[in-house]
Amino acid sequence: MKKIISGLALVFLFIILVKGTAFADANDGNLIPDMTSNTSPSGVASSSSVWSTNHQPFQAFNVNDNGDTGWASKAGEPYGWIAYEFPNPTLVNSYALQARIDDTNFKTESPMDWTFEGSNGSGWVVLDTQTGITNWEQRVERKFSFNNATSYKTYRLNISKNNGRAYVTLGQIKMMYEAPTVPEPPITRALLTITMTNGNEKEYDLSTSELNMFLAWYDARDAGSGPAKYSFNKIWNQGPFKLRTENVIFDKILAFNIDQYDSSTTNTSYEQLAAISQTDYALLTVTMTNGLEKEYSLPKEQVNSFVAWYDARDAGTGLSRYSFNKTWNMGPFTIRTENVIFNKILTYNVDEYDNSVGE
């Protein structure tokens, strides 16, 4: 007999615990305390009307109530508002609603259209608007989020229409603030391709900071300072070695290209490139001292920029390298630049397009 009574007690306790935790997970982050009256333990709960003393506004702000009672407007008003006033202005950017549990008409008496509003005492600011909300289910919260950077003291749910009943009800309301998720910037890296005077190419996959260190060394060396060689730490083919370095010599660099890429790359399609008009374009052909030819189809203003750089460098001013932005063969890269070195240029030709050809 004692075993039977103990078993029944455990079953009864399990039922109480299940009922008491029906909305427990939805309470995480709720900024409103479990209200035991319209003014306790803190803040003020209010509404446009009430069905009876058993459906006061505070009962929609009480997690322990589990939505059994909730708030209800008076008969004949399938609309109305329910509000909570915080002791101090509070930042809110989401809220959760749950239908009443102890009424079989919960679907038709639940809200359909409403606005969620904030106020600091001088009018209401609409923060969120919802329309056509149907298919309410018991013990299931419906959560709504919005952008808001202003702390308001009072927030209210202003219901303009329910789902057909002669009054409107809510089992529970919660208000939360969720810090906006800041997306991590894409990891930008670059493929540095160095062409040596003997025609050999060396490729290095570098971070942005590593690339900038190389460029700073190159420009400093060109200005007459710094070491004649640049060392790259090799992290590939380590084998039994704990540190491997590869050195390139300044005077043996013929040209270098920089191709930047990241995880959110979108590229210009071939069709888009083919659709670009050749009006005011020219073909620049640069012949290097080792016989290598490089061709660039450029707007005339970019050709003029190259010529101006060449003439300035020839007069002893400006950088020793010129960078071309490549818009072809983009592959996975976001930015591709090709650099030519002044004292490695043998000749260059400029051929302007004849746009009348083919007309």
N, C-alpha and C positions, 0 to 999 in steps of 0.2 A: 504493500500500500504506500509506503514511504517512497519507493522508487517511482511509482506512478505519479505521485504528487510532485516529486522533484522534476520529473520529465515534463509535466504540464507547466510548472513554473519556468522551466527553461524555454519552452515554446512561447509562453506569454512574454517573457523578457525579450526573445528574438523578435517578436511582432512589434513590440514597443521600439526596439532599436531600429528596425527597418523603417518604420513610420517616421521616427525622429530624424532619419538621415535622408529622406527622400529628396531634399533640395540642398543637402549639405555641400556637395561639390560646387554648386553654383554660388555658394556664399563666399568663395575665395575672392579676396580683393574687394568685397562689398564695403563701401565707405559709410554706410548707414548702420548704426547699432540696432540690435534687436529691440524694437520699440514695444514697450509694455503698456503705454498709453499714448495719447497724442502729443505729450510733452516729456515723456520719460523713456529712457534715461537722459537723453539730450536731444536738442533740436525740436522741431515742431512739424508734425504731420497734419495735413489739412486736405479738404476736398470741397468740391462745389456743392455736393449734397451727400446724404447717406440714406440707405434703405431703412436701417434701424440701428439701435445701439449695439447690436451684435455684428455690425459690418462697418466699424469705424475705419477711417483712413489708416491709422497706425497698424491695423491688423494685416495690411498688405506689406508692411515693413518689418514683420516679425518672422524670422526664419523658423523658429520653433513652432509656428502655427501650421507650417507645411502647406499653406494654401487651402486648408480646410474651410476657413471662414472668409478671409480676405475682405476686400472693400467692395461695396455695391452702392450705386447711385439710387436715388429714390425712384419709385415706380413712375413710369411715364416719361422718363428721361434717359433715352438710350445714348447718352452723351454726357460729358462732364470732364472735370479735371481732378487729379490727385497730385499733391505736392509734398515735398519735404524741404524744410528750411534748416540748413546747417548752422551750427553756432558761429562759424566763420566762413568767409568765402572759400570755396573748395573747387578744385579742378576736376571736372568729370568729362570723359569722352566716350563712355559706353554705358549701356544699361541692359538689364535682363528682366523679362516678364514671364510670369507663369499664370496659367488659367486656374480658376477655382477647382477644387477637387471634390467637394461634398455636394455637388449639384449636377444632375444629369444634363442640364441645359448649358453646360459650360461653353460649348462651341458657339451657340448663338448669342450668348451674353458677353462674350469676350470682344475686345476692341477690333475694329477693322481699319479705320483711318484715324491718324492722330499726328500731332507734332510734339516733339520733346523740346522744352523751352527752359531758358535760364533767365534769372533776374537778380539785379542788385538794388531793387527798390523803385526803379523808374522805368517801367515797361518791361515787356518780355521779348527776349531774343530767341528766334527759332533756330535750334541747333540741329534738328533732325526731323525729317518728314517721312511718314510711312502711309501707304494706301494699299487697299486690297489684301490685308493680312487675314487669311482664313486658315482652316484646318488646324485649329488649336488642339493640343493633346494634353491630357492630365500628366502631371509630374515631369513635364518636358519644358525646359526654359527656352525662350526665344531671345537671342542676344542681338543688340544693334550697336554699331560703333559709328563714330563721326569725328571729324577734325574739330578741335576746340583748344584754344590757347588762353582762354579767359576764365578766371575763377569766379563763379557766381555763388551767392549765398543760398538762393532758392532755385530749385528745379521742379518742373511739373510735367506730367504727361497730360496733354490737352486732347481729349478724345472727341472727335466730331461725329463718329458713326461706329456702331457695333455691328454684329453679324445677324441682327434681326430681332433680338429679344427686346422687351419693353423697358429694360434697364441695362446698364453696363456694369461689369464686374472685373476684378483682377484678384488673383490669388496672392501673388507676390511681386514686388518690385525691388530691384537692386540697382545701385549706381556705382560705377567703378571708374578708375583712371588707369589706363594702360599706357605705359611709356611707348611712344612710337618707335618702331624698329628701324634703325638706321642701316641701310644696306651697306655691306662692306664694298669699298671701291674695288673694281677689277684689278687683278695683279698685272701690272704693265711690265713687260720685259722687252728686250730687243735682241735681234740677231745681227751682230756686227760681222760684216764680211770684209776682210782686208785683202786687197790684191797687191802683191809684191811686184817689184820691178822685173823679176824673172818670170812673172805670169802665174805663180802659185797663189792660191786663195786659202785664207785661213778664216774659219767661222767660230764665233764665240757667242754663246747664249748668255746674255747679261741682264742683271737687274738695271733699273733706271739709274740708280746711284753709281753702279759700276760703269755704265756707259758714260755718265757725266765725268767720272774720274779720268777715263781714257781721253775724252775730248779736251778736258782741261790740260792734261799732259801734252797732247798734240799741239794745242794753241800756244802753250808756254814754251815748248821746244821750238816752235816756229818763230817765236819772238826772241829766241837765243838763250833761253834759260831751261834748266831741268836736265835730266839724264837723256842720253841718246837712245835709250831703249825703254820699252814699257813691258812690264811683267804681268801676265795673266795667270791666276791660280787655276790649275786644271783640276776639276773634280770628277772627270771621266777617266776611265782606264787607269785607276789608281794602282791596281795590282798590289804589290807588297809595300808600296811607298806611302808614307804619311803626308807628304807634300810634294806636289809637282808644279813647276812653273814653266810657262812658255814665253819667250821674249821676242818682241818685234823691234826692228831697228828703224828709227825715224826716216833716215835717208833712203831706205829700201822700200818704203811704202809708196805705191803708185796711186792707189785710190782706195776708198772704203765706202761701203754702203751700210745704212742703218735701217732695219725693218722692225718696227715696233708692233707688238701684238698684245691682246688681253683677252679675258674670258668672255667678253660680251661683244665680240667683233661682228660687225655687219659690213659687208663690202659692196662696192659699186659693181653691178653686173656687167658682163661683156656688152649686153644689148644697150645698157645705159651709156657706156663709154662710146659705143659705136654711133650713138645718136648725137654725140656732141659735135656741133658744127665746127668745121675747119676754118671758118671765117677768121681772118687776122691771126692765123697760126703760121709757124715756120718750123722747118726741120733743122735742128742744130746738130752738126756732126763734129765731135771732138776726137782728134787722133792723138793718142798718147805716145810717149817717146819709145815705148816698146812695140809700136805698131798697132796696138789695140784701138779699135774705133768704137765710140759710144754715140748712140743716136738718141735725141730727145725731141719729141713733137711738142712744141710749146706755144702758148700765146705770145704774140710779139712783145708784149710788155715784159715777159719773163726772159725772152731772148735779149732785150735791151738791158735788163738787169744783169745778165751774165756778162755782156760786153762791157758794161760800166764797171763791174767788179774786176774784169780782166785788165782793163785800162788803168784802174786805180792801183791794182797790185803791181802792174808793170811800172808804175810811177813810185812804188815803194810804200804804199799804204794799204790797209785792209788785211783780211785773213789770207792765208796761203791756200785755202781750200774754198770751193764753192759747192753748195748743197742744192741738188735738184729733188723736188718732191715727186715721187713716182706714183702715178695713178693707174698703172697697168700691172697686171699679174699680182694683184693685191694678196691673193691667197688668204691666209688667216690673219694677216697683219692689218693694223689700223693706220699706221703711218710708215711709209717707206721713203728713205732719202738716200741719194747716191752722191758721194762727194768726189770731186776731181781736184787734183793737186796742181797748183799753178806751174811749178817748175817741171812737172811731168807732162805738160801739154805741148805737143809738137805743132799742131795746127788746128784750126776749127773752121767749119764752113756753115753758112746760113743760107738755106733754100726756102723761099717763100712759096706757099701753096698757090696754085692758080685755081680759084674757086669756080671759074667758068667752065673748067674741063668737065665734060660729061653732061653739060646742060643742053 
